[in-house]
Amino acid sequence: MTITDVRSDTTVFDELQSWLEEHWDPDLTVGEWWERLGTAGWAAPMLPKDAYGRGLNRADSMRVAATIAKFGALGAPAGMGIGLVSPTIATHGTKEQIDLYVREAVTGKKGWCQLFSEPGAGSDLAGLSTKAVKHDDTWIINGQKVWTSGGNHADLGMLLARTDPEAPKHQGISWFAFDMLQPGVEIRPLREMTGNAMFCEVFFTDAQVSDDARIGELNNGWKVANTTLMHERSGMGAGGGGAAGYFGARAGTKPGHLDKRAGDFVQKPTRRRSAPKPAGGKPQSPAQQLIDLAKEFGKNSDPVVRQDLAKLHIYRELSRLTTERHKQTRASGGDIPGVANFGKLHMAHSIRLSRDLGMQILGPRGLLHSHEAEGREMLAHEPGGESANAVTAATLGAQALPIYGGTDQIQMNIIGERVLGLPKDPGDLANVPFKDLPRNG
Ligand SMILES: Cc1cc2nc3c(=O)[nH]c(=O)nc-3n(C[C@H](O)[C@H](O)[C@H](O)COP(=O)(O)OP(=O)(O)OC[C@H]3O[C@@H](n4cnc5c(N)ncnc54)[C@H](O)[C@@H]3O)c2cc1C
């Protein structure tokens, strides 16, 4: 099965509106509501119709999420289950695997994490060394992963493990739906400079996964992983695309939200002191929010700030127009090679520029930041209010996107080699058996 990119007509949104009127009930539990939303195809409408979706394109799927939020209902379970796992399993899984894993993901029953990166395998992901050795129908897993976002909240992990060390490094890997809640899995959260402990180290000691949970062919996990990564990059380049209209409700058994009242997770729109909603109700662009801050801090006549604000606006417009162009090209059966890589690079440039500009505008206020709610509340009464808090938080988090899902340098390598046809790095080891690859002492 493949993910389609069929353009929908407006009747889809009329149907959604009627469906919400009939089915939304704030007194349902989160789990009951997500069961309705997911099995009706509204949680992940980009998926094919026979894999719990509606075959909509990305733009229309985002409109579905916005429509649910505007209606005032709880949105789809956000996170990796919908964005990465479901399209991967819908593409490479069997019917039974779709009915198990995709169904559980779109209904939020299970939360997922991504067990790809290792201490010695990040950019060179195919160099991973977590071992899977088969005993009868079970694989025994030993090794370590790192940077596992949400690993401590996940029921399942997308595990890449080496199933054939005799094969060249890209050819001996398999992709598994791995049970995180078993003996032999140790999860250690890592605290980062944002103040959050978003990711973890995960250690496997004789952990197990059944061969039934292998997605795609044996030793063909590289192909499956590329589907996952393609969805990760295109999601980031398009500026996200996660579910709207909720806050804090998390998929899976560990966060403990499934039994809570759904209506309690629906967020009322809030107004920011320094970034009021403009007349006409259109959401403010990031450049507009910084323009408002520049006025408040008396930096709006600084020629360097003005020039960077214009540059930021242009970056964002270029991203929007590229996405639009890609959409049109795909609607007429074509494609623009490398657009997901290019989109992610572009987003990384925008984020860095927003960070630098925000700090330039805030000046010494930019040095004040709190990781605690109480401190943030106190700072919200200082010049710049919550917008300044948002700038300092974004500044601390700005280094993430240029790294995860493949660093900027790796995106440029891919564009260079696969789109522009430039020669590969010298000393290519792609055909050497994994066990014979040179390693650090
Ligand atoms: C916020 C965040 C969340 C993440 N979440 C997850 C997750 O949930 N699951 C998961 O599996 N991973 C996750 N990652 C890991 C991420 O995918 C890796 O950090 C990334 O692939 C880079 O790998 P590395 O950190 O090992 O850096 P390295 O690969 O060691 O790279 C170090 C530097 O060398 C450069 N470099 C490396 N190779 C080349 C080359 N061939 N040409 C040019 N430059 C090169 C890189 O660009 C980088 O600047 C996350 C990372 C971040 C920041």
PDBQT file of the ligand as one rigid body, heavy atoms in Angstrom, charges set to zero:
ROOT
HETATM    1  C1  LIG A 501      15.715  17.283  19.694  1.00  0.00    +0.000 C 
HETATM    2  C2  LIG A 501      16.189  15.999  19.113  1.00  0.00    +0.000 A 
HETATM    3  C3  LIG A 501      15.356  14.905  19.106  1.00  0.00    +0.000 A 
HETATM    4  C4  LIG A 501      15.801  13.697  18.573  1.00  0.00    +0.000 A 
HETATM    5  N1  LIG A 501      14.947  12.619  18.631  1.00  0.00    +0.000 NA
HETATM    6  C5  LIG A 501      15.370  11.420  18.172  1.00  0.00    +0.000 A 
HETATM    7  C6  LIG A 501      14.523  10.267  18.309  1.00  0.00    +0.000 A 
HETATM    8  O1  LIG A 501      13.419  10.329  18.837  1.00  0.00    +0.000 OA
HETATM    9  N2  LIG A 501      14.994   9.088  17.873  1.00  0.00    +0.000 N 
HETATM   10  C7  LIG A 501      16.218   8.946  17.287  1.00  0.00    +0.000 A 
HETATM   11  O2  LIG A 501      16.543   7.840  16.889  1.00  0.00    +0.000 OA
HETATM   12  N3  LIG A 501      17.052  10.022  17.156  1.00  0.00    +0.000 NA
HETATM   13  C8  LIG A 501      16.647  11.249  17.591  1.00  0.00    +0.000 A 
HETATM   14  N4  LIG A 501      17.474  12.349  17.474  1.00  0.00    +0.000 N 
HETATM   15  C9  LIG A 501      18.830  12.137  16.992  1.00  0.00    +0.000 C 
HETATM   16  C10 LIG A 501      19.168  12.762  15.657  1.00  0.00    +0.000 C 
HETATM   17  O3  LIG A 501      18.570  12.090  14.594  1.00  0.00    +0.000 OA
HETATM   18  C11 LIG A 501      20.695  12.784  15.558  1.00  0.00    +0.000 C 
HETATM   19  O4  LIG A 501      21.164  13.669  16.572  1.00  0.00    +0.000 OA
HETATM   20  C12 LIG A 501      21.173  13.245  14.224  1.00  0.00    +0.000 C 
HETATM   21  O5  LIG A 501      20.927  12.270  13.253  1.00  0.00    +0.000 OA
HETATM   22  C13 LIG A 501      22.689  13.558  14.243  1.00  0.00    +0.000 C 
HETATM   23  O6  LIG A 501      23.421  12.497  14.760  1.00  0.00    +0.000 OA
HETATM   24  P1  LIG A 501      24.526  12.727  15.907  1.00  0.00    +0.000 P 
HETATM   25  O7  LIG A 501      23.900  13.537  16.985  1.00  0.00    +0.000 OA
HETATM   26  O8  LIG A 501      25.072  11.385  16.239  1.00  0.00    +0.000 OA
HETATM   27  O9  LIG A 501      25.648  13.635  15.226  1.00  0.00    +0.000 OA
HETATM   28  P2  LIG A 501      26.834  13.154  14.302  1.00  0.00    +0.000 P 
HETATM   29  O10 LIG A 501      26.314  12.246  13.255  1.00  0.00    +0.000 OA
HETATM   30  O11 LIG A 501      27.933  12.640  15.158  1.00  0.00    +0.000 OA
HETATM   31  O12 LIG A 501      27.254  14.519  13.623  1.00  0.00    +0.000 OA
HETATM   32  C14 LIG A 501      28.082  15.493  14.271  1.00  0.00    +0.000 C 
HETATM   33  C15 LIG A 501      28.338  16.626  13.289  1.00  0.00    +0.000 C 
HETATM   34  O13 LIG A 501      29.031  16.122  12.117  1.00  0.00    +0.000 OA
HETATM   35  C16 LIG A 501      28.329  16.453  10.932  1.00  0.00    +0.000 C 
HETATM   36  N5  LIG A 501      28.425  15.347   9.973  1.00  0.00    +0.000 N 
HETATM   37  C17 LIG A 501      28.289  14.022  10.240  1.00  0.00    +0.000 A 
HETATM   38  N6  LIG A 501      28.429  13.307   9.102  1.00  0.00    +0.000 NA
HETATM   39  C18 LIG A 501      28.661  14.188   8.102  1.00  0.00    +0.000 A 
HETATM   40  C19 LIG A 501      28.866  14.048   6.692  1.00  0.00    +0.000 A 
HETATM   41  N7  LIG A 501      28.876  12.844   6.099  1.00  0.00    +0.000 N 
HETATM   42  N8  LIG A 501      29.048  15.170   5.969  1.00  0.00    +0.000 NA
HETATM   43  C20 LIG A 501      29.035  16.410   6.562  1.00  0.00    +0.000 A 
HETATM   44  N9  LIG A 501      28.847  16.602   7.895  1.00  0.00    +0.000 NA
HETATM   45  C21 LIG A 501      28.652  15.498   8.645  1.00  0.00    +0.000 A 
HETATM   46  C22 LIG A 501      26.882  16.632  11.366  1.00  0.00    +0.000 C 
HETATM   47  O14 LIG A 501      26.169  17.466  10.479  1.00  0.00    +0.000 OA
HETATM   48  C23 LIG A 501      27.047  17.263  12.747  1.00  0.00    +0.000 C 
HETATM   49  O15 LIG A 501      27.233  18.648  12.615  1.00  0.00    +0.000 OA
HETATM   50  C24 LIG A 501      17.082  13.576  18.008  1.00  0.00    +0.000 A 
HETATM   51  C25 LIG A 501      17.921  14.691  17.995  1.00  0.00    +0.000 A 
HETATM   52  C26 LIG A 501      17.499  15.891  18.537  1.00  0.00    +0.000 A 
HETATM   53  C27 LIG A 501      18.404  17.077  18.513  1.00  0.00    +0.000 C 
ENDROOT
TORSDOF 0
